[in-house]
Amino acid sequence: DAIVGTVTPKPSKVTDRFIKWNLDTIPSASKVDVYFELAGLEKGDFDENELYVENINPAYVIGADKWEGD
């Protein structure tokens, strides 16, 4: 099991399955970097992540899918 270390910007929720951020409006042609550390894993245990968005067209966020959860 991974231990969540540093996360920026500050997340609104952290569980053992996901990290959730509530981000303010991002101006056109701008970006926001999100960063997280996972400790306690062996090399290769975590090699990809999934990105979901809510209240925005996922086509506007590179690599994101629409969030269907709660």
Residue pairs with C-beta under 8 A, 6 or more apart in sequence:
1 16
1 40
2 38
2 39
2 40
2 41
2 45
2 46
3 38
3 39
3 40
4 14
4 19
4 36
4 37
4 38
4 39
5 36
5 37
5 38
5 39
6 35
6 36
6 37
7 14
7 19
7 35
7 36
7 37
8 34
8 35
8 36
9 21
9 23
9 32
9 34
10 21
11 19
11 20
11 21
12 20
12 21
12 22
13 19
13 20
14 20
19 36
21 34
23 32
26 32
38 46
50 65
51 61
51 63
51 64
51 65
52 58
52 64
52 65
52 66
52 67
52 68
52 69
53 61
53 64
53 65
53 66
53 67
54 66
54 67
58 64
58 65
58 66
